[in-house]
Amino acid sequence: MTMSRLAKIAMVLGLALFAAIVTFSNVTDYDSNYEFVKHVLSMDTTFPGNRAMYRAITSPLLWTIGYWTIIAGEGLTALLFLVGGWRMIRVWDGPADDFDQAKSVTIASALMGFLVWFVGFMVVGGEWFLMWQSSTWNGQEAAFRFYMTILAVLIFVNQPERD
């Protein structure tokens, strides 16, 4: 196995582990993470008097649906990274074309993670629900670290292989 292929596999499996632990934490510490979603969606810690309060969601049912959507996205990200890593392991010593083809699930998993942490947290949470205005319920820095790590690994993994 070349060191490059080993590094790609290890990084993909590392992202699988990360997304799996995030999913596990959100399920096992449901209440505190539910509070996060509740406060972001209800916009109750944004700047007083902001004109975007019409966007606030105050329905516990919609908070729950939103939270389970996040958990499902994180879980799917973990599963796809695991499958992507496994596919690369299966062809680690094969021709470059086979290894390149095995990366397709990893690309899909990176897309899923990007959708969760960039679109979900930065675009929807951060901008639509003005999470950036909250000093208490602001997950933008953490989300930034997550999706930037995913993108960095994606760029490295997506480099073409050579025989």
C-alpha positions in Angstrom: 0.0 0.0 0.0 1.4 3.4 -0.9 1.5 5.9 1.9 -0.8 8.2 0.0 -3.5 5.5 -0.2 -3.1 4.6 3.4 -3.4 8.3 4.4 -6.5 8.7 2.3 -8.1 5.6 3.8 -7.2 6.7 7.4 -8.5 10.2 6.9 -11.8 8.9 5.5 -12.2 6.5 8.3 -11.3 9.3 10.8 -14.2 11.4 9.4 -16.5 8.3 9.7 -15.5 8.0 13.4 -16.0 11.8 13.9 -19.5 11.8 12.3 -20.5 8.6 14.2 -19.4 10.1 17.6 -21.3 13.3 16.8 -24.4 11.3 15.9 -24.0 9.2 19.1 -23.6 12.3 21.2 -26.7 13.9 19.8 -28.8 10.7 20.5 -27.4 9.9 23.9 -27.3 13.6 25.1 -30.6 14.3 23.3 -31.9 17.0 25.7 -29.0 19.4 25.8 -28.5 19.2 22.0 -32.3 19.6 21.5 -32.0 22.8 23.6 -29.5 24.1 21.1 -31.8 23.4 18.1 -34.8 24.9 20.0 -33.0 28.1 20.8 -31.5 28.6 17.4 -34.9 27.9 15.6 -36.9 30.1 18.1 -34.3 32.9 17.7 -34.7 33.7 21.4 -31.1 34.8 22.0 -30.7 36.9 18.9 -30.3 40.7 19.1 -33.4 42.3 20.7 -35.7 43.9 18.2 -34.2 42.5 15.1 -36.5 42.6 12.1 -36.1 39.0 11.2 -38.1 37.5 14.1 -40.8 36.5 11.6 -38.4 33.6 10.7 -38.6 32.1 14.2 -40.0 28.7 14.7 -41.7 28.2 18.0 -43.3 24.8 17.4 -41.8 21.9 19.5 -42.8 19.5 16.8 -40.8 21.4 14.2 -37.9 21.6 16.6 -38.0 17.9 16.9 -38.2 17.3 13.2 -35.3 19.7 12.6 -33.2 18.0 15.2 -33.9 14.5 13.9 -33.1 15.8 10.4 -29.7 16.9 11.7 -29.1 13.6 13.4 -30.1 11.7 10.3 -27.7 13.8 8.2 -24.9 13.2 10.6 -25.6 9.5 10.8 -25.8 9.2 7.0 -22.5 11.1 6.8 -20.9 8.6 9.2 -22.2 5.6 7.3 -21.2 6.9 3.9 -17.6 7.7 5.1 -17.4 4.2 6.6 -18.6 2.6 3.3 -16.3 4.9 1.3 -13.3 3.9 3.5 -14.2 0.2 3.2 -14.4 0.5 -0.6 -11.0 2.0 -0.7 -9.6 -0.7 1.6 -10.9 -3.4 -0.7 -8.9 -2.1 -3.6 -5.9 -0.5 -1.8 -3.4 -2.6 -3.8 -5.2 -2.6 -7.1 -4.8 -0.5 -10.2 -5.1 3.3 -9.8 -8.4 3.3 -11.8 -10.0 0.9 -9.3 -8.9 3.0 -6.4 -10.2 6.2 -8.0 -13.6 4.5 -8.7 -13.8 3.4 -5.1 -13.7 7.1 -4.0 -17.2 7.8 -5.3 -18.9 7.0 -2.0 -16.4 9.1 -0.1 -17.3 12.0 -2.4 -20.9 11.5 -1.6 -20.2 11.4 2.1 -18.2 14.6 1.9 -21.2 16.2 0.1 -23.5 15.0 2.9 -21.3 16.4 5.6 -21.0 19.7 3.7 -24.8 19.8 3.5 -25.2 19.2 7.2 -22.5 21.5 8.6 -22.2 24.2 5.9 -25.8 24.4 4.5 -27.5 23.3 7.8 -25.5 25.2 10.4 -23.9 28.1 8.5 -26.6 29.0 5.9 -29.8 27.9 7.6 -28.9 28.2 11.3 -26.3 31.0 11.0 -27.8 33.2 8.5 -31.6 32.4 8.2 -32.1 32.0 12.0 -29.3 34.5 12.8 -27.4 32.1 15.0 -24.4 34.4 14.6 -26.2 36.9 16.8 -26.3 34.5 19.8 -23.3 34.4 22.2 -24.9 31.3 23.9 -26.3 29.2 21.1 -23.9 29.7 18.3 -22.4 26.6 16.6 -20.8 28.3 13.6 -17.2 28.0 14.7 -17.5 24.3 15.3 -19.4 23.8 12.1 -16.7 25.7 10.2 -14.0 23.4 11.6 -16.1 20.4 10.6 -16.9 21.2 7.0 -13.4 22.7 6.4 -11.8 19.4 7.6 -14.2 17.5 5.4 -13.3 19.7 2.4 -9.6 19.4 3.0 -9.8 15.6 3.2 -12.0 15.6 0.1 -9.5 17.6 -1.9 -6.7 15.2 -0.8 -8.7 12.0 -1.4 -9.9 13.3 -4.8 -6.3 13.6 -6.1 -5.9 11.1 -8.9 -3.9 7.9 -8.2 -0.9 6.7 -10.2 0.1 3.2 -10.8 
